[in-house]
Amino acid sequence: MILYRPSNSRGGADHGWLNTKHTFSFADYHDENWMDFRSLRVLNEDWIGCGEGFPMHPHRDMEIITHVLSGKIGHRDSMGFESTLQAGDFQRMSAGTGVRHSEFNPDPKVATHIVQIWLKPDRTGHKPRYDELHPAKDSDDILACSPDGREGSLAIHQDVTLRKLRISKGSIKSVSISPQRHAWIQVLSGEGKIDDQAIVAGDGAGISQVANFRLSTQSALEVLLFDLA
């Protein structure tokens, strides 16, 4: 079964300094049919204005992953970490027993475009932690997150792997899912198909009880691929 989530069906809001799209229920957007997918709780696409951002605020018991699509994102938190990420970078913050943080666009002239992901952890009460991944810009297959931090990926407290795939124009990539597991595809850019279903930037799809599917492209395609228990 493949459950499609077209970009134009997402929730969201335009706050002036922030334009945001929500794949799942978040903040003032609530849809009983789109609360989560397995342990994937939040999948937001945010455009943050020049010099704007989220002030310090608390989280707990959530694995929070941010991927920068363009521009820069600044980070500060109550653990003492302060950093600026560039386009292509990933960060992971395990909120655990509690952390305060701020994410903001430090550039006064260029807007920032990010994807923010929340995963429910395998249990409550983990120790908070923060880390970053700065993958090679020319890589077509990036293992961003995994439960064990293998291959230099960011370790997360959940049975989920997250990859970023780039598929060149006119190519077809076959993807296999192990029995009893599930996948979520989020399209970051480009146009193509999941099997025979057309997909464009912002579209998503939850995939269950399907052993294999194909990603084909009309233009170069970038996607996030979640493999979930």
Phi and psi in degrees as GROMACS dihedral restraints (atoms count N, CA, C in turn):
[ dihedral_restraints ]
;  ai    aj    ak    al  type     phi  dphi    fc
    3     4     5     6     1  -120.3    20    10
    4     5     6     7     1   120.2    20    10
    6     7     8     9     1  -105.5    20    10
    7     8     9    10     1   111.2    20    10
    9    10    11    12     1   -89.0    20    10
   10    11    12    13     1   144.3    20    10
   12    13    14    15     1  -128.7    20    10
   13    14    15    16     1    89.4    20    10
   15    16    17    18     1   -61.8    20    10
   16    17    18    19     1   147.3    20    10
   18    19    20    21     1   -55.2    20    10
   19    20    21    22     1   -42.1    20    10
   21    22    23    24     1   -76.7    20    10
   22    23    24    25     1    -1.2    20    10
   24    25    26    27     1   -98.1    20    10
   25    26    27    28     1    -4.5    20    10
   27    28    29    30     1   -69.7    20    10
   28    29    30    31     1   157.0    20    10
   30    31    32    33     1   -81.0    20    10
   31    32    33    34     1  -175.5    20    10
   33    34    35    36     1   150.2    20    10
   34    35    36    37     1  -171.9    20    10
   36    37    38    39     1  -161.7    20    10
   37    38    39    40     1   156.2    20    10
   39    40    41    42     1  -116.9    20    10
   40    41    42    43     1   108.1    20    10
   42    43    44    45     1   -97.3    20    10
   43    44    45    46     1    10.4    20    10
   45    46    47    48     1    87.3    20    10
   46    47    48    49     1   -70.1    20    10
   48    49    50    51     1   -76.1    20    10
   49    50    51    52     1   -19.9    20    10
   51    52    53    54     1  -136.5    20    10
   52    53    54    55     1   124.3    20    10
   54    55    56    57     1  -110.0    20    10
   55    56    57    58     1   123.4    20    10
   57    58    59    60     1  -133.8    20    10
   58    59    60    61     1   142.8    20    10
   60    61    62    63     1  -122.4    20    10
   61    62    63    64     1   134.1    20    10
   63    64    65    66     1  -115.9    20    10
   64    65    66    67     1   117.8    20    10
   66    67    68    69     1   -70.3    20    10
   67    68    69    70     1   -37.3    20    10
   69    70    71    72     1  -119.3    20    10
   70    71    72    73     1   163.5    20    10
   72    73    74    75     1   -53.4    20    10
   73    74    75    76     1   133.7    20    10
   75    76    77    78     1  -162.2    20    10
   76    77    78    79     1   139.6    20    10
   78    79    80    81     1    53.2    20    10
   79    80    81    82     1  -123.7    20    10
   81    82    83    84     1   -83.2    20    10
   82    83    84    85     1    -4.9    20    10
   84    85    86    87     1   -93.7    20    10
   85    86    87    88     1   123.2    20    10
   87    88    89    90     1  -135.7    20    10
   88    89    90    91     1   126.4    20    10
   90    91    92    93     1  -142.3    20    10
   91    92    93    94     1   113.7    20    10
   93    94    95    96     1   -57.4    20    10
   94    95    96    97     1   -25.9    20    10
   96    97    98    99     1   -81.9    20    10
   97    98    99   100     1   -12.7    20    10
   99   100   101   102     1  -134.7    20    10
  100   101   102   103     1    67.5    20    10
  102   103   104   105     1   -90.5    20    10
  103   104   105   106     1   -37.0    20    10
  105   106   107   108     1  -173.3    20    10
  106   107   108   109     1   179.4    20    10
  108   109   110   111     1  -142.0    20    10
  109   110   111   112     1   107.6    20    10
  111   112   113   114     1    55.6    20    10
  112   113   114   115     1  -125.8    20    10
  114   115   116   117     1   -87.8    20    10
  115   116   117   118     1    -0.7    20    10
  117   118   119   120     1   -81.0    20    10
  118   119   120   121     1   108.2    20    10
  120   121   122   123     1   -99.1    20    10
  121   122   123   124     1   -38.6    20    10
  123   124   125   126     1  -133.8    20    10
  124   125   126   127     1   136.4    20    10
  126   127   128   129     1  -143.5    20    10
  127   128   129   130     1    94.1    20    10
  129   130   131   132     1  -109.6    20    10
  130   131   132   133     1   142.0    20    10
  132   133   134   135     1  -111.8    20    10
  133   134   135   136     1   121.4    20    10
  135   136   137   138     1  -122.4    20    10
  136   137   138   139     1   136.6    20    10
  138   139   140   141     1  -113.7    20    10
  139   140   141   142     1   115.1    20    10
  141   142   143   144     1  -109.1    20    10
  142   143   144   145     1   128.0    20    10
  144   145   146   147     1   -65.7    20    10
  145   146   147   148     1   165.6    20    10
  147   148   149   150     1   -59.5    20    10
  148   149   150   151     1   126.5    20    10
  150   151   152   153     1    69.8    20    10
  151   152   153   154     1    11.5    20    10
  153   154   155   156     1  -106.2    20    10
  154   155   156   157     1   171.4    20    10
  156   157   158   159     1   169.8    20    10
  157   158   159   160     1  -175.8    20    10
  159   160   161   162     1   -91.4    20    10
  160   161   162   163     1   124.4    20    10
  162   163   164   165     1   -69.1    20    10
  163   164   165   166     1   170.4    20    10
  165   166   167   168     1   -54.8    20    10
  166   167   168   169     1   130.9    20    10
  168   169   170   171     1  -153.6    20    10
  169   170   171   172     1   158.2    20    10
  171   172   173   174     1   -94.0    20    10
  172   173   174   175     1   154.1    20    10
  174   175   176   177     1  -143.2    20    10
  175   176   177   178     1   158.9    20    10
  177   178   179   180     1  -153.3    20    10
  178   179   180   181     1   153.4    20    10
  180   181   182   183     1    49.6    20    10
  181   182   183   184     1    53.8    20    10
  183   184   185   186     1  -153.2    20    10
  184   185   186   187     1   142.2    20    10
  186   187   188   189     1   -94.3    20    10
  187   188   189   190     1   114.9    20    10
  189   190   191   192     1  -112.6    20    10
  190   191   192   193     1   121.6    20    10
  192   193   194   195     1  -120.5    20    10
  193   194   195   196     1   131.2    20    10
  195   196   197   198     1  -120.6    20    10
  196   197   198   199     1   133.1    20    10
  198   199   200   201     1  -122.3    20    10
  199   200   201   202     1   127.7    20    10
  201   202   203   204     1   -89.9    20    10
  202   203   204   205     1   120.4    20    10
  204   205   206   207     1   -90.0    20    10
  205   206   207   208     1   -39.8    20    10
  207   208   209   210     1  -155.8    20    10
  208   209   210   211     1   158.4    20    10
  210   211   212   213     1    78.0    20    10
  211   212   213   214     1  -152.4    20    10
  213   214   215   216     1  -134.1    20    10
  214   215   216   217     1   156.0    20    10
  216   217   218   219     1  -132.9    20    10
  217   218   219   220     1   128.4    20    10
  219   220   221   222     1   -93.4    20    10
  220   221   222   223     1   149.7    20    10
  222   223   224   225     1  -135.0    20    10
  223   224   225   226     1   136.1    20    10
  225   226   227   228     1  -138.7    20    10
  226   227   228   229     1   145.2    20    10
  228   229   230   231     1  -148.0    20    10
  229   230   231   232     1   170.7    20    10
  231   232   233   234     1   -75.8    20    10
  232   233   234   235     1    -5.7    20    10
  234   235   236   237     1   -84.3    20    10
  235   236   237   238     1    -8.8    20    10
  237   238   239   240     1   100.8    20    10
  238   239   240   241     1     3.4    20    10
  240   241   242   243     1   -83.2    20    10
  241   242   243   244     1   138.7    20    10
  243   244   245   246     1  -144.8    20    10
  244   245   246   247     1   126.5    20    10
  246   247   248   249     1  -158.9    20    10
  247   248   249   250     1   164.2    20    10
  249   250   251   252     1  -126.8    20    10
  250   251   252   253     1   124.9    20    10
  252   253   254   255     1  -101.2    20    10
  253   254   255   256     1   148.1    20    10
  255   256   257   258     1  -104.7    20    10
  256   257   258   259     1   170.7    20    10
  258   259   260   261     1   -55.0    20    10
  259   260   261   262     1   132.0    20    10
  261   262   263   264     1    99.1    20    10
  262   263   264   265     1   -18.3    20    10
  264   265   266   267     1   -80.5    20    10
  265   266   267   268     1   157.1    20    10
  267   268   269   270     1  -122.4    20    10
  268   269   270   271     1   148.4    20    10
  270   271   272   273     1  -130.6    20    10
  271   272   273   274     1   149.9    20    10
  273   274   275   276     1  -127.1    20    10
  274   275   276   277     1   127.7    20    10
  276   277   278   279     1  -123.0    20    10
  277   278   279   280     1   114.9    20    10
  279   280   281   282     1   -86.7    20    10
  280   281   282   283     1   109.1    20    10
  282   283   284   285     1   -69.8    20    10
  283   284   285   286     1   -34.6    20    10
  285   286   287   288     1    50.9    20    10
  286   287   288   289     1  -129.5    20    10
  288   289   290   291     1   -72.1    20    10
  289   290   291   292     1    -6.2    20    10
  291   292   293   294     1   138.8    20    10
  292   293   294   295     1   133.0    20    10
  294   295   296   297     1  -152.6    20    10
  295   296   297   298     1   150.2    20    10
  297   298   299   300     1  -111.3    20    10
  298   299   300   301     1   142.8    20    10
  300   301   302   303     1  -153.1    20    10
  301   302   303   304     1   164.6    20    10
  303   304   305   306     1  -134.9    20    10
  304   305   306   307     1   134.5    20    10
  306   307   308   309     1  -119.8    20    10
  307   308   309   310     1   131.9    20    10
  309   310   311   312     1  -152.9    20    10
  310   311   312   313     1   157.2    20    10
  312   313   314   315     1   -90.8    20    10
  313   314   315   316     1   111.2    20    10
  315   316   317   318     1   -81.7    20    10
  316   317   318   319     1    -6.5    20    10
  318   319   320   321     1   -89.4    20    10
  319   320   321   322     1   123.4    20    10
  321   322   323   324     1   -78.2    20    10
  322   323   324   325     1    -5.0    20    10
  324   325   326   327     1  -124.0    20    10
  325   326   327   328     1   -18.8    20    10
  327   328   329   330     1  -124.0    20    10
  328   329   330   331     1   128.5    20    10
  330   331   332   333     1   -69.9    20    10
  331   332   333   334     1   160.8    20    10
  333   334   335   336     1  -116.7    20    10
  334   335   336   337     1   141.8    20    10
  336   337   338   339     1  -125.7    20    10
  337   338   339   340     1   118.9    20    10
  339   340   341   342     1  -133.0    20    10
  340   341   342   343     1   162.6    20    10
  342   343   344   345     1  -115.6    20    10
  343   344   345   346     1   130.2    20    10
  345   346   347   348     1  -116.4    20    10
  346   347   348   349     1   133.2    20    10
  348   349   350   351     1  -124.7    20    10
  349   350   351   352     1   133.2    20    10
  351   352   353   354     1  -118.0    20    10
  352   353   354   355     1   130.1    20    10
  354   355   356   357     1  -117.4    20    10
  355   356   357   358     1   134.0    20    10
  357   358   359   360     1   -68.0    20    10
  358   359   360   361     1   131.5    20    10
  360   361   362   363     1   -75.6    20    10
  361   362   363   364     1   169.4    20    10
  363   364   365   366     1   -71.3    20    10
  364   365   366   367     1   -19.2    20    10
  366   367   368   369     1  -163.0    20    10
  367   368   369   370     1   166.9    20    10
  369   370   371   372     1   -85.8    20    10
  370   371   372   373     1   162.9    20    10
  372   373   374   375     1    88.3    20    10
  373   374   375   376     1    14.0    20    10
  375   376   377   378     1   -67.1    20    10
  376   377   378   379     1   155.6    20    10
  378   379   380   381     1   -72.0    20    10
  379   380   381   382     1   131.4    20    10
  381   382   383   384     1   -60.0    20    10
  382   383   384   385     1   147.8    20    10
  384   385   386   387     1  -158.7    20    10
  385   386   387   388     1   162.5    20    10
  387   388   389   390     1  -142.3    20    10
  388   389   390   391     1   142.2    20    10
  390   391   392   393     1  -159.5    20    10
  391   392   393   394     1   166.1    20    10
  393   394   395   396     1  -132.0    20    10
  394   395   396   397     1   155.7    20    10
  396   397   398   399     1  -128.5    20    10
  397   398   399   400     1   128.8    20    10
  399   400   401   402     1  -120.0    20    10
  400   401   402   403     1    79.7    20    10
  402   403   404   405     1   -72.0    20    10
  403   404   405   406     1   161.5    20    10
  405   406   407   408     1   -60.2    20    10
  406   407   408   409     1   135.5    20    10
  408   409   410   411     1   -67.1    20    10
  409   410   411   412     1   -24.0    20    10
  411   412   413   414     1   -98.6    20    10
  412   413   414   415     1    10.0    20    10
  414   415   416   417     1   -77.0    20    10
  415   416   417   418     1   136.3    20    10
  417   418   419   420     1   -93.8    20    10
  418   419   420   421     1    -9.4    20    10
  420   421   422   423     1  -146.5    20    10
  421   422   423   424     1   103.0    20    10
  423   424   425   426     1  -110.4    20    10
  424   425   426   427     1   120.1    20    10
  426   427   428   429     1   -83.8    20    10
  427   428   429   430     1   103.9    20    10
  429   430   431   432     1   -86.4    20    10
  430   431   432   433     1   -42.4    20    10
  432   433   434   435     1  -140.6    20    10
  433   434   435   436     1   148.0    20    10
  435   436   437   438     1  -157.6    20    10
  436   437   438   439     1   162.9    20    10
  438   439   440   441     1   -66.0    20    10
  439   440   441   442     1   -29.4    20    10
  441   442   443   444     1  -110.8    20    10
  442   443   444   445     1     4.9    20    10
  444   445   446   447     1    66.8    20    10
  445   446   447   448     1    25.9    20    10
  447   448   449   450     1   -67.5    20    10
  448   449   450   451     1   155.3    20    10
  450   451   452   453     1    55.9    20    10
  451   452   453   454     1    29.0    20    10
  453   454   455   456     1    79.0    20    10
  454   455   456   457     1    10.0    20    10
  456   457   458   459     1   -75.1    20    10
  457   458   459   460     1   167.2    20    10
  459   460   461   462     1   -77.0    20    10
  460   461   462   463     1   125.6    20    10
  462   463   464   465     1   -79.1    20    10
  463   464   465   466     1   131.7    20    10
  465   466   467   468     1  -124.5    20    10
  466   467   468   469     1   154.8    20    10
  468   469   470   471     1   -88.7    20    10
  469   470   471   472     1    59.5    20    10
  471   472   473   474     1  -167.4    20    10
  472   473   474   475     1   152.6    20    10
  474   475   476   477     1   -81.9    20    10
  475   476   477   478     1    71.4    20    10
  477   478   479   480     1  -140.9    20    10
  478   479   480   481     1   138.2    20    10
  480   481   482   483     1  -114.3    20    10
  481   482   483   484     1   144.6    20    10
  483   484   485   486     1  -126.2    20    10
  484   485   486   487     1   124.1    20    10
  486   487   488   489     1  -120.9    20    10
  487   488   489   490     1   150.1    20    10
  489   490   491   492     1  -110.7    20    10
  490   491   492   493     1   124.7    20    10
  492   493   494   495     1  -115.1    20    10
  493   494   495   496     1   137.6    20    10
  495   496   497   498     1  -114.8    20    10
  496   497   498   499     1   125.6    20    10
  498   499   500   501     1  -121.7    20    10
  499   500   501   502     1   121.8    20    10
  501   502   503   504     1   -70.9    20    10
  502   503   504   505     1   158.7    20    10
  504   505   506   507     1   -56.1    20    10
  505   506   507   508     1   132.9    20    10
  507   508   509   510     1    81.3    20    10
  508   509   510   511     1     5.8    20    10
  510   511   512   513     1   -97.3    20    10
  511   512   513   514     1   163.1    20    10
  513   514   515   516     1  -129.0    20    10
  514   515   516   517     1   130.1    20    10
  516   517   518   519     1  -118.9    20    10
  517   518   519   520     1   124.9    20    10
  519   520   521   522     1   -90.5    20    10
  520   521   522   523     1   135.3    20    10
  522   523   524   525     1  -122.7    20    10
  523   524   525   526     1   131.0    20    10
  525   526   527   528     1  -109.7    20    10
  526   527   528   529     1   143.6    20    10
  528   529   530   531     1  -119.7    20    10
  529   530   531   532     1   131.2    20    10
  531   532   533   534     1   -65.7    20    10
  532   533   534   535     1   151.0    20    10
  534   535   536   537     1   -54.4    20    10
  535   536   537   538     1   142.9    20    10
  537   538   539   540     1    71.8    20    10
  538   539   540   541     1     6.9    20    10
  540   541   542   543     1  -111.6    20    10
  541   542   543   544     1   172.9    20    10
  543   544   545   546     1  -138.2    20    10
  544   545   546   547     1   158.9    20    10
  546   547   548   549     1  -131.1    20    10
  547   548   549   550     1   149.1    20    10
  549   550   551   552     1  -126.1    20    10
  550   551   552   553     1   130.1    20    10
  552   553   554   555     1  -108.0    20    10
  553   554   555   556     1   129.8    20    10
  555   556   557   558     1  -122.7    20    10
  556   557   558   559     1   122.1    20    10
  558   559   560   561     1   -84.0    20    10
  559   560   561   562     1   122.7    20    10
  561   562   563   564     1   -91.0    20    10
  562   563   564   565     1   -39.1    20    10
  564   565   566   567     1  -160.6    20    10
  565   566   567   568     1   159.2    20    10
  567   568   569   570     1    92.1    20    10
  568   569   570   571     1  -174.3    20    10
  570   571   572   573     1  -137.6    20    10
  571   572   573   574     1   147.4    20    10
  573   574   575   576     1  -176.2    20    10
  574   575   576   577     1  -149.4    20    10
  576   577   578   579     1  -143.9    20    10
  577   578   579   580     1   146.3    20    10
  579   580   581   582     1  -101.7    20    10
  580   581   582   583     1   111.3    20    10
  582   583   584   585     1    52.6    20    10
  583   584   585   586     1  -114.7    20    10
  585   586   587   588     1  -102.8    20    10
  586   587   588   589     1     4.3    20    10
  588   589   590   591     1   -92.6    20    10
  589   590   591   592     1   121.5    20    10
  591   592   593   594     1   -65.9    20    10
  592   593   594   595     1   142.0    20    10
  594   595   596   597     1  -135.9    20    10
  595   596   597   598     1   146.3    20    10
  597   598   599   600     1  -134.8    20    10
  598   599   600   601     1   173.9    20    10
  600   601   602   603     1   -55.3    20    10
  601   602   603   604     1   133.0    20    10
  603   604   605   606     1    95.8    20    10
  604   605   606   607     1   -18.2    20    10
  606   607   608   609     1   -72.0    20    10
  607   608   609   610     1   153.4    20    10
  609   610   611   612     1  -137.0    20    10
  610   611   612   613     1   167.0    20    10
  612   613   614   615     1  -156.3    20    10
  613   614   615   616     1   131.8    20    10
  615   616   617   618     1   -98.6    20    10
  616   617   618   619     1   132.4    20    10
  618   619   620   621     1  -125.2    20    10
  619   620   621   622     1   121.9    20    10
  621   622   623   624     1  -138.0    20    10
  622   623   624   625     1   150.0    20    10
  624   625   626   627     1    56.6    20    10
  625   626   627   628     1    33.2    20    10
  627   628   629   630     1  -129.3    20    10
  628   629   630   631     1   120.4    20    10
  630   631   632   633     1   -77.5    20    10
  631   632   633   634     1   -33.5    20    10
  633   634   635   636     1  -145.6    20    10
  634   635   636   637     1   144.5    20    10
  636   637   638   639     1  -145.9    20    10
  637   638   639   640     1   166.5    20    10
  639   640   641   642     1  -118.1    20    10
  640   641   642   643     1   139.1    20    10
  642   643   644   645     1  -109.0    20    10
  643   644   645   646     1   117.4    20    10
  645   646   647   648     1  -119.5    20    10
  646   647   648   649     1   159.5    20    10
  648   649   650   651     1  -126.3    20    10
  649   650   651   652     1   144.1    20    10
  651   652   653   654     1   -98.2    20    10
  652   653   654   655     1   -39.5    20    10
  654   655   656   657     1  -126.3    20    10
  655   656   657   658     1   169.7    20    10
  657   658   659   660     1   -54.2    20    10
  658   659   660   661     1   133.8    20    10
  660   661   662   663     1  -117.7    20    10
  661   662   663   664     1   134.2    20    10
  663   664   665   666     1  -119.2    20    10
  664   665   666   667     1   129.6    20    10
  666   667   668   669     1  -138.3    20    10
  667   668   669   670     1   155.1    20    10
  669   670   671   672     1   -97.0    20    10
  670   671   672   673     1   133.6    20    10
  672   673   674   675     1  -119.7    20    10
  673   674   675   676     1   113.3    20    10
  675   676   677   678     1   -98.3    20    10
  676   677   678   679     1   132.2    20    10
  678   679   680   681     1  -111.9    20    10
  679   680   681   682     1   113.6    20    10
  681   682   683   684     1  -121.9    20    10
  682   683   684   685     1   146.1    20    10
